[in-house]
Amino acid sequence: MRRTTLLALAATPLLLAGCGTHSSSSASQKVSPVPGGPVCRNDVRLTAADSGRTVCVAKGGEVRLSLGGTKERPWKPVTVTGGALKAINSGLVIRPGNAEAAYHASAPGTGKLTSSRPMCATAPGQMSCKGIQEWTVTVTVKNG
């Protein structure tokens, strides 16, 4: 075998070891896939950009979210399904159109957080649309 072939074969496992991971500048907000499954955080912060994601929070941890809306395009109050999350006081003053919520990860399981808002502002005598922007995040709660 030629020396370059041996070097290429030796480097392959190192290159493959780096695949499938994702780093984030805000570690408390993002979950990175790892070989043993998702990393469960104690505190998870969510925004409108997290729609469609699945996150993991450790039992006893908290999930807080802030959806920035406007008076013309307000978010509906966030709803939660499943028995894994219990609503707690978010402690924030809500501006018109925003949706703020906080939850305690009280039991292992899955919860789904949802909200929606109009795609277009509605104003009397102006053109409008019937589109709805959906926001959904699935939260998995695992023991410690």
Disulfide bonds with the S-S distance in Angstrom:
Cys40-Cys56 1.81
Cys120-Cys129 1.99
